[in-house]
Amino acid sequence: MKRLFLVAIVIMILSASSCVPHKDIVYMQNKETAIDTTQILIEKQGPYRIQINDILNIRVKSLDQENVQILNPTGNENLNATGEERAFFDGFTVDVHGNIRIPTLGKINVLGYTTEEIEKMLEKKLLEEQFKETANIFVTVKLTGLRYTASGEVNGPGTQTLYMDRVNIYEAIANVGEITDFGDRTDVLIIRQYPQGQKIHHLDLTDINVMESPYYYVQPNDLIYVKPLKQKSLGIGTTARENLTIAVSLLSLVTTILLITNRL
């Protein structure tokens, strides 16, 4: 009987210590810990700069719209396409050399520029080569959606395209079904593309100071990876109630085995 009591105590202790702590699943807590282990100075995120494989939506307007019609895709040939597919066919894709190819203007290098800088560049080039000041050329340049991928411990892993100018990490995760109970919210990885290669950044989503991180806002082509908690590999429950159920089942099994053993 003493042995059975000791086994029960051990099972109860393991069950209580194995559930996912409440503090590890609550977002935006007021912590004093660092928000990013790779970050030296906290600074606001600057405007996004165009990368290879980005797709740009470019529209040109003037007093005489017929003169700029060739620069503006009509999309009539892609009426059955979805929004993302139409953006791919009608947009201007940045090639491996950082160029886009525009009718009558030819190849233009846009790698590393902001959309505002590209607007000014195109307006200047059009006025110099094709139009006069009186044409009142107006150019708008936008990214054709913010495309990112989420994997790991999220309920709907995969690639998403959001038609918004800015998306923060919480919005991005909400659009893939939120983090599972076994996801590590204290160390979410952002794998980001840079001209010199990829870099990995760390975000603690349980810390309210994450909003001050330069990686708080998602950028096009980001990969968000949510690591699993160690509790998942142990195959246990996420709450105390689930673990108590498992503990009772184990205790019943141990009790049955001991009773059978004592009768033999």
For each residue, the residues with C-beta under 8 A, 3 or more apart:
1: 4 5
2: 5 6
3: 6 7 258
4: 1 7 8 254 255 258
5: 1 2 8 9
6: 2 3 9 10
7: 3 4 10 11 251 254
8: 4 5 11 12 251 254
9: 5 6 12 13
10: 6 7 13 14
11: 7 8 14 15 247 250 251 254
12: 8 9 15 16 247
13: 9 10 16 17
14: 10 11 17 18 247
15: 11 12 18 19 236 240 243 244 246 247
16: 12 13 19 240 243
17: 13 14
18: 14 15 231 234 236 237 243
19: 15 16 231 236 237 238 239 240 242 243
20: 24 25 181 182 229 231 238 239
21: 24 25
22: 25 26
23: 26 29 206
24: 20 21 184 185 186 206 229
25: 20 21 22 181 185 206
26: 22 23 29 206
27: 170 185 205 206
28: 205 206 207 208 210 211
29: 23 26 206 207 208
30: 208
31: 204 206 207 208 209
32:
33: 204 207
34: 37 39
35: 39 42 203 204 207 209 210 212 213
36: 39 201 202 203 204 213 215
37: 34 202
38: 199 200 201 202
39: 34 35 36 42 201 213 214
40:
41:
42: 35 39 212 213 214
43: 214
44: 214
45: 214 215 216 217
46:
47: 114 115 116
48: 114 115 143 219 220
49: 112 113 114
50: 54 56 94 98 110 111 112 113 114 115 118
51: 54 94 111 193 195 220 221
52: 94 95 96 98 111
53: 93 94 221
54: 50 51 93 94 143 220 221
55: 87 88 91 92 93 94 143 144
56: 50 91 92 93 94 100 110 115 118 141 142 143 144
57: 87 90 91 92 141 142 143 144
58: 71 91 92 100 102 122 139 140 141
59: 72 139 140
60: 68 71 72 122 126 137 138 139
61: 65 68 137 138 139 140
62: 65 67 68 131 135 136 137 138
63: 134 135 136
64: 67 68 135
65: 61 62 68 69
66: 69
67: 62 64 131 135
68: 60 61 62 64 65 71 72 137
69: 65 66 72
70: 103 104
71: 58 60 68 102 103 104 105
72: 59 60 68 69
73: 89 90
74: 77
75: 78 79 86 89 90
76: 79
77: 74 89
78: 75 81 85 86 89 90
79: 75 76
80:
81: 78 85 86 89
82: 85 86
83: 86 87 145 163
84: 87 88 144 145 161
85: 78 81 82 88 89
86: 75 78 81 82 83 89 90
87: 55 57 83 84 90 91 144 145
88: 55 84 85 91 93 144
89: 73 75 77 78 81 85 86
90: 57 73 75 78 86 87
91: 55 56 57 58 87 88 144
92: 55 56 57 58 100 101 102
93: 53 54 55 56 88 100
94: 50 51 52 53 54 55 56 98 99 100 110 111
95: 52 98 99 100 101
96: 52
97: 109 111
98: 50 52 94 95 109 110 111 112
99: 94 95 107 108 109 110 111
100: 56 58 92 93 94 95 107 108 110
101: 92 95 106 107 108
102: 58 71 92 105 106 108 122
103: 70 71
104: 70 71 130
105: 71 102 108 122 125 126 129
106: 101 102
107: 99 100 101
108: 99 100 101 102 105 121 122 125
109: 97 98 99
110: 50 56 94 98 99 100 113 118 121
111: 50 51 52 94 97 98 99 195
112: 49 50 98 195
113: 49 50 110 117 118 121
114: 47 48 49 50 117 118
115: 47 48 50 56 118 119 141 142 143
116: 47 119 120 141
117: 113 114 120 121
118: 50 56 110 113 114 115 121 122 141
119: 115 116 122 123 139 140 141
120: 116 117 123 124
121: 108 110 113 117 118 124 125
122: 58 60 102 105 108 118 119 125 126 139 141
123: 119 120 126 127 137 138 139
124: 120 121 127 128
125: 105 108 121 122 128 129
126: 60 105 122 123 129 130 131 137 139
127: 123 124 130 131 132 133 135 137
128: 124 125
129: 105 125 126
130: 104 126 127
131: 62 67 126 127 135 137
132: 127 135
133: 127 136
134: 63
135: 62 63 64 67 127 131 132
136: 62 63 133
137: 60 61 62 68 123 126 127 131
138: 60 61 62 123
139: 58 59 60 61 119 122 123 126
140: 58 59 61 119
141: 56 57 58 115 116 118 119 122
142: 56 57 115 165
143: 48 54 55 56 57 115 146 220
144: 55 56 57 84 87 88 91
145: 83 84 87 161 162 163
146: 143 161 162 163 164 165 167 218 219 220
147: 159 160 161 220 221
148: 159 160 167 172 218 219 220 221 222 223 224
149: 158 159 160 222 223 224
150: 154 156 157 158 160 172 173 176 223 224 225 226
151: 154 157 158 223 224 225 226
152: 157 183 225 226 227 228
153: 179 180 182 183 184 226 227 228 229 232
154: 150 151 157 173 176 177 178 179 180 183 224 226
155: 176 177 178 179 180
156: 150 176 177
157: 150 151 152 154 176
158: 149 150 151 176
159: 147 148 149
160: 147 148 149 150 172 175 176
161: 84 145 146 147
162: 145 146 167 171 172 175
163: 83 145 146
164: 146 167
165: 142 146
166: 217
167: 146 148 162 164 171 172 217 218
168: 171 172 211 216 217 218
169: 172 173 188 190 203 205 210 215 216 217 218 224
170: 27 173 174 205
171: 162 167 168 174 175 218
172: 148 150 160 162 167 168 169 175 176 218 222 224
173: 150 154 169 170 176 178 179 188 205 224 226
174: 170 171 178
175: 160 162 171 172
176: 150 154 155 156 157 158 160 172 173 224
177: 154 155 156
178: 154 155 173 174
179: 153 154 155 173 183 185 205 226
180: 153 154 155 183 226
181: 20 25 238
182: 20 153 228 229 231 232 238
183: 152 153 154 179 180 226 227 228 229
184: 24 153 187 188 226 227 228 229
185: 24 25 27 179 188 204 205 206 226
186: 24 204 205 206 207
187: 184 202 203 204 227
188: 169 173 184 185 202 203 204 205 224 225 226 227
189: 200 201 202 203 224 225 226 227
190: 169 200 201 202 203 215 218 222 223 224
191: 198 199 200 222 223 224 225
192: 198 199 200 201 215 219 221 222 223
193: 51 198 219 221 222
194: 197 198 199
195: 51 111 112
196:
197: 194
198: 191 192 193 194
199: 38 191 192 194
200: 38 189 190 191 192
201: 36 38 39 189 190 192 213 215
202: 36 37 38 187 188 189 190
203: 35 36 169 187 188 189 190 210 213 215 216
204: 31 33 35 36 185 186 187 188 207 210
205: 27 28 169 170 173 179 185 186 188 210
206: 23 24 25 26 27 28 29 31 185 186
207: 28 29 31 33 35 186 204 210
208: 28 29 30 31 211
209: 31 35 212 213
210: 28 35 169 203 204 205 207 213 216
211: 28 168 208 216
212: 35 42 209 216
213: 35 36 39 42 201 203 209 210 216
214: 39 42 43 44 45
215: 36 45 169 190 192 201 203
216: 45 168 169 203 210 211 212 213
217: 45 166 167 168 169
218: 146 148 167 168 169 171 172 190 222 224
219: 48 146 148 192 193 222
220: 48 51 54 143 146 147 148
221: 51 53 54 147 148 192 193
222: 148 149 172 190 191 192 193 218 219
223: 148 149 150 151 190 191 192
224: 148 149 150 151 154 169 172 173 176 188 189 190 191 218
225: 150 151 152 188 189 191
226: 150 151 152 153 154 173 179 180 183 184 185 188 189
227: 152 153 183 184 187 188 189
228: 152 153 182 183 184 232 233
229: 20 24 153 182 183 184 232
230: 233 234
231: 18 19 20 182 234 236 238
232: 153 182 228 229 235
233: 228 230
234: 18 230 231
235: 232
236: 15 18 19 231 242 243 246
237: 18 19 241 242 243 245 246
238: 19 20 181 182 231 242
239: 19 20 242 243
240: 15 16 19 243 244
241: 237 244 245
242: 19 236 237 238 239 245 246
243: 15 16 18 19 236 237 239 240 246 247
244: 15 240 241 247 248
245: 237 241 242 248 249
246: 15 236 237 242 243 249 250
247: 11 12 14 15 243 244 250 251
248: 244 245 251 252
249: 245 246 252 253
250: 11 246 247 253 254
251: 7 8 11 247 248 254 255
252: 248 249 255 256
253: 249 250 256 257
254: 4 7 8 11 250 251 257 258
255: 4 251 252 258 259
256: 252 253 259 260
257: 253 254 260 261
258: 3 4 254 255 261 262
259: 255 256 262 263
260: 256 257 263 264
261: 257 258 264
262: 258 259
263: 259 260
264: 260 261
